[in-house]
């Protein structure tokens, strides 16, 4: 199944994909892969920040989950109106994590 294009998508979505593939001068598979990669990246960022907001993970771990740098995830906090939260225990966890423990 790996490497196959998903079939059975609604007709409206396939029409959009065909339109944009033609406009971007790429094949449908390439466009669908790009869309899925972008969507997965955004989903991971949303999930990571949700976990951070609920204090389930540290900011460092949230960055790892999202697949971005600490600087990148820090930049997202004000955009999404998420309060930066950090306590001594989180600092300890992040330092241990950074040291590979």
Secondary structure, DSSP 8 states (H G I E B T S, - for coil): -TT-------HHHHHHHHHHHHHHT--HHHHHHHHHHHHHHHHHHHHHHHHHHTTSS-HHHHHHHHTS-HHHHHHHHHHTT------HHHHHHHHHHHTT-
